[in-house]
Amino acid sequence: MAEKAADDVRDSPSASDSETAGPAINEGALLRKLDLRLLPAVGILYLLSFLDRSNVGNARIEGLLNDVHITGNQYLTGLTLYFVGYVLFEIPCNIILKRTTPRIWLPTLTIAWGLVATLMGIVHNLAGFFVSRFFLGTESGLFPGVVFYFSMWYKRRERQYRISLFFSAASLAGAFGGILAYGIGRMRGIVWENGWRWIFILEGILTVLVAAAAYGFIHNYPDTSKFLSEDERKFIHQRLAADSDATHDEKFTWSAVVEALKDPNCWLYGLGFHTMSLPLYTLSLFLPTIISNLGYTAATAQLLTVPPYAFAFVTTASVAVLSERLGQRAIFIGGSAIFAAIGYAILLSNTDPVARPGVSYTGVFFSAGGIYPATALVLSWPAINVSGQTKRAVANAMQISIGNLGAVLGTQLYRATDGPRFVVGHSFALGYLLANAVVVTILGIRLRRENKRREGIVEEIKHVGEVADWKGDSDLRWRFEY
């Protein structure tokens, strides 16, 4: 992932080799250096995060429900509780990040959820399952924390590309999860009759070990990072100070909160993620179940989850590169959503999945290949468009909160009695994906029209950080990315 970023960034419209801050500083080379140092470090943590939240789907087909004596509906409630914890822990986690440092907080947070993920392997009843899923929601601090982290390193128009590559680790987690679940599932009979406990225990221990090592490879901010020279630190500070409002000493005001709540675009960013979160989490949590219901054994189903996720990684990275080079957001989000919708249309059209498993499996490829790139782009959209520190913080919180409502609904859609066609779940996912295409089209049109209106009034501002009384994206000199 980081190597691809390093190869492609030289051609990115954000990277200009001509800019220098001294005889030895080349901006393109510096960006490649940052990518190689930062992206793999946070990417591996997000891979583990998505692995630990979604491996419950792998555990389910290895005997989880029978061993813990829970029904299918109780299992779905446990999935829902994860998102309750996710929402409750998100704000405290971000406050702690700002009061500490990334090198301390991000590995500590990872150890915390890694321990919970490990302990899920020894639950024996419904209460234990519910409690562990709730506290696994501490993972919520990682993604917004990394988005904030990137804002301290990269310019505004450079972040979307990196956030998308960072998010592509989620699809890699699905691929690795299938491979690991296949191998670990063969440990059935060792201590316990079924192998699902070992899936949680071994993958949780892996998370804790990597997180412990992360204290050594996660970097803080440019001012204290030892891999940078003093000239490079100064250059990074200069380029961020000119490009972003992040260096402003903005005081919190309720008027900025109200401005975000009154801005239709902020609600549309939230709806954009809401319409992606349902298909994203239903796919990641239920894909092993969907495939096993095609008539495959648990072991074969685990392996068959790998290729769709590998394909999703390729599409996510490719769409991120194209979106960055062409400077287009809405068309790639909507196009990816429609691509995924084709997959669910294929799944729904197959009236006998057991007799024709190949048809449904093809649909899964389309679904995964569209969901992940669309989600990556929609999550990074407000980070590059909303200006004003307080307004941007509120807009990001609105997006995650509104988005997770879709995920909560999604956890209740794939009931055991609905297989093998899962008409209800697939229909909801299809409807949500089509709705996403509508939402991002409306938002893209709004942003483009507003840019054209402003172009007729005043020229675009190039150095936001140099404006002392900056009022945020309501300033007519600001231009939106669409």
N, C-alpha and C positions, 0 to 999 in steps of 0.2 A: 504494500500500500504506500509506504513512505518512499520506496524507490521509484514508484510510478510518479508520485508527486514531484520528486526531484527531477525526473526526466522531462516531465511536461511543463514545469513551472517556467522554464526558459522561454516557452512560447506563449505563456499566459499574458493576457493584456495587462495584468497587474504588475508584471515584472519588467522593469526597464533597466537594461544594463548600462544605459548611458548616465544614470544618476549616480553621483558619487558624493561622499562626504569626506574626501581626503584622497590622496594619491593611491591608497591601497584598498579602498572600499568599492566593491562592485555590487550593486543591488541584487542582480540576478544570482550571483554566487552566494551572497549572504542569505537570500531566501531559500536556496537549495540547502544551505547549511542548517538553517532553522528547521526546515521540513524534516531533515534526516535526524535531527536531535529531538524534536518535539512530537511529531506524528506517531512514530512507532511506540513511544513511551505511553502516551495517553490512549492510543489505539488498542494496545494489549489489555489495558484496564477495562475499556469498554467492551471488548470481546468477551472478557470474563464476566462482566456485568450481564450481558445479554445471554451468555451461556447459563449462568446461575438462575436467571429469572425464567428461562424457557425450557430448561431440562426436565421440568415437571411433566411436560408432554411426553418425553422419552420414558420417564419413570412410570407413567400411567400404563403404557402397554407392556410393561415388564412386571405388573402385578401389584402396583401401589394400592389401588382401591381395595382389593380383597384382603391384603395384609393389614391395612390400617382400619378395616371394617367401616368404610365410608361408602355412601351411595354416589351415583353419578352427579346428582344435584348438589350434594355437599362438597364434592370435588370442585364444581363450578363456583360455589360460594367462596372456597379457599382461594381460587384464582382472583375473584373480585376483591378480596381483602388485601391482596398485594397492592392494588391501586389505591385503596384507602390509605395504607401506610405511605405509599409513594407521594400522595398529595400532602399528607401531614408532615412528612419529614423534609420536603423540598426546601421550604423557606429557611428553617433552622440550619440546614446543611449549607446553604449559600451564605448565611450570616457568618457561620464559623469559618468558611473559606476566606472571607474578607477580613476576618479578625486574626487569622493565622497566615499560613503560606501554602501554596500548592504542594510543595515537597513534603510538608507535614500532613496536611489534611487529606489529600487525594489517596495516598497509600493507607492512612488510618481508616478512612471511610471504606476502602476496599477490604481491609482486614475485618471490619465489623460485619459487612454483609457476607464475607467469605465464611466466617464462623457460623452465622445463621444458616447459610447454605449447607455447611457440613453437618450441622445438628439436625437438619431435615432428614438425614439418613437414619436417625434413631427414633423418629416419632413412632408411636404405637397406637395413637387414638386420634379422634377428630379434633379435640382441643389442641393437641400438639401440632397438628397440621395447620390449623387456623392461625395459631400464634406465630409459627415459623414463617408462614406466608406474609403475615402482616409486617413483621420486623424485617423481612427481606426488602421491604419498600425503602429501606435506608439507601438503596442504590440510587434513589432519585436525585441525590446531590451531584452525581458525577457529570451527567450531560450538560446541564446549565452551568456547572462549575467550569467545565472545559471551554464552553462558549465564552465565558467571561475571561478565562485564561488566555484564549486566543486573541481577545481584544487588547491584551497588553503586549502582544508581539506583532500582530499583523494589521495592516491598513484595512479600512472598511471593505474595499472591493476585493481584497485577498482572502477574506474570511470564509465566504460561502464555499469556495473551492475546498478549503481545508476542512471545514465542518462536514462537508459531504464525504470526503475521503475518510475522515474520522468515523462517521456513521456507517461506512461500508464494513466496518469491523462487526456490525450486528449480523450481516449476512454470513460473514466468515464464521461467526459463532454458531450459526445454524449448521453449517457444513461440518465443523469440528465436533459439534454436539452429536450429530448422527454417527460419526466414526467412533467417537469415544463411547457412546451408548452401546453400539454394537459390540465393541470389545469388552466393556465392563459388564454388559449383560450376560456374557458367558461365564461370569464369576458366580452364577447361581449355584447354590449348594455350599458355598464357602461361608461359614458362620450362619448365613440366613438362606432360606429356601429359594428366594428369588433375588435377582441381581440389582433391583432398582435402588436398594439402600446404598450400594457401592457407587452408583452414579452420583448421588448427592455427596457422599463422603469424599470420594477421590477428587471430584471436580471442585468441591469446596476447599479441600486441602491445597489443591493446585492454586486456587485464587489467593489463599492466605500466603503461600510461599512466594508467589510472584509479587504480591503487595509488599511483603517484607523487603524484597529486593528493590522495589520501586523507590524506597527512601534514598537509594543511591542513584537512580537514573531519571527521576522526575526533577526537572529544573524549576526554579522559582521564576522570577521576573528578570528582564534584561539587566537591570542595575546590579544584580548579584550573581549572575550566571558566569561561571568560570570559563566556559568554552568560548566566550566572546572576548575580543580585545577591547581596550578602552575606546578606541576609535569606533568600533562596531557598536558599542553601547550608546555612544553619543549619536551615531547615525540613526539607530532605531528610535531613540527618544525624539530626535528632530522630525523624522518622517511621521511618527504617530502624533506629535504635537500639532503638526500642520494639517494632518488628514482628519483627525477625529476630535469629538468633544470629550473623549475619555480623560484628557489631561485638565479639563476645566474643574474648578472648585465649585461645583453646582450644589446648592443647598436644596434639601427636600422641601417641596411645596405641595400642598393639596391641590393647587390649581393644575399642576402637571399630571396628577393622578386623574382629575376630572377630565383633562384634555384627552388622555388616553381612552378613558371610558366613553367619551363622546365621539371619538374618531372611528368612523365606520371601517376604516382600513384595519384597525387593531382587532375588531371583531371578525373581520374576514380572514386575517392571519390565523385566528383561533379556529374558525370553521375549516380553514384549509387543513390544519392538523387533525381536527376532530374527524373529518371525513377520511383521513388516512390511518388514524390510530386504530380504528375498528378492524379494518382488513389486516393491518400490520400485526396486531397482537393475536387475532384469531388464527392467522397463518402460523406464527411462531409457536403458539401454544398448542395448536390442534393438528399441525401437519402430520406428526407420527400417527395420530388417531385416524386422520383422513386416509392415509396410505394403507394402514393396517386393515381398514374396512374394505379395501379393494380386494381382499382375499389373501394378503401376504402374512407370513409369520411375523412375530415381533422383531426378530433379528433382521429379516429381510427389509422390513419397513424402516428400521433404523438406518440401514445403508441407503435406502432409496430417498431418504430426506437430503442426502448430501449433494447430488447433482443440481437440484433446483436452487439451493442456496449458493452453490459455486457460481451458477449462472447469474444469480442476483448480485453477487459481488462484482462480476464483470460489467453488468449493466449499470450498477451504481457508480463505479469508477469512470466508466465511459461517458455517461450522461453528465457527471460532474465536470469532466474536462470540456465537453462540448458546450455546456451551459456557460462556463467561464470564458471560453474563447469567443463565443458569439455574443456574450453579454445578454443572454435571454434567460428568464426564469419561468414565467407562466406557461409558455408553450411546452417546455420540457416537463414541468410538473403535470400539466393536463394530459400531455401525450403519454407519459408513463402510466398515469391513472387509467387511461383508455386501454393501453396495452394489457394492464392487469385485469381490467374488466372483461376483455376477450377471454382470459383464462377462466373466469368464473362463469361466463356464458357457456364455455365448453363443458365445464363441470356440471352445470345444470342441464345441459342438453343430453348428457349421457344417462339414459333411463335405466341402464343396467351396468353399473360400474364394475361389479364382480365379473361379469361376462366380458366386458371390454375395459379392463384396467388401464390399457395404454392410452385410451382417449382421455380419461381423467388425469392421468399422470402428465400428459401433454399440457392440459389446462393448468396444472400446478406450476409448470415452468413459466407460462405466461404471467400467472399471478405473482409469483415471487420476483420475476424479472422486471415488473412494473412497480410493485409496491415499494421496494426499498429505495430506488432512485427518487421517486416522487416524495417519499417521506424525508429523505435527506435534504432535498432542496427546499421543501416547505418549512422545515424547522429552522433553516438558516436565513430565511427571507426577512423576518423582522429585525434580525441582528444587523442587517446592512441597510435597512430602510428607515427605521425609527430613530430619530435623533432627539437628544435631550436625555440625560442619564436617568432621571426618574421616570419619564414617559417610557423609555425603552425597557426599564425594569418591569414596569406594570404591563407593558405589551407582551413581554416574554412570559410573565406569570399568567396573563390571560390566555395566551396560546396553549401553554401546558395544561392549565386547568380545564379549559374548554375541550382540549384534545383528549384528555384522559377520561372524560365522560363517554366518549366513543369506545374507549378500551373497556371501561366497566360494563357497558352494554354488551360488548363482544364476548366477554367471558361467559355469558349466559346463553349463548346461541347454539353451541354445538353439543347437544344432549345425546347421550348414548343411544336413545331410542330413535334418533333421527338418521342414523347410518343405514346403509352406506352412502346415500345420496346427499344427506345434510342440506336439504332444500332450504330450510329457514336460514341457516348460517351463510350459505353461499349466496342466497338472494339478498340478504342484508349487505354483505360485502360488495356485491355487484352494484346495488343501489348507492351505497356510500361512495364508491369509486366514480360513478357517473356524476354524483353530486359534487365531488371534488373537482372534476373537470369544469363544471359550471362555475363553482366558487372562484377558482383561480383565473378563469377567463374574465369574470366580472372584475376581480381585483386588478388583473393586468390591464384591462381597458381603463379602469379608473386611474391607475397610476400613470399610464401613457397620456391620457387626456390632461391630467394635472400638470405633467411635465411640459406639454405643448402650451398650455395656458401660461405657465410661468416663463417659458422661453420668450413669449411675446411681451413680457413686462421687464425682466431683468436677466442678466447673464448668470450662469451657474457659478457658485462659489467653489473655489478650488482648495482653500486653506481654512477649513472650519475652525481648527484649533487656534488660529491667530485672531479670531473674533472674540473680543472680551465679553460682549453682551449677547452672545448667541442664544436664540430663542427656540432652537430645535427645528424639526422638519416643517413647522408651520412657516418658517422663513421662506420667502419666495425665491431665494437664491439656491435652495436645496433641490436636488433632483433625486427621483426615486429609481430604483432598479426594478424593471418589470420583465 
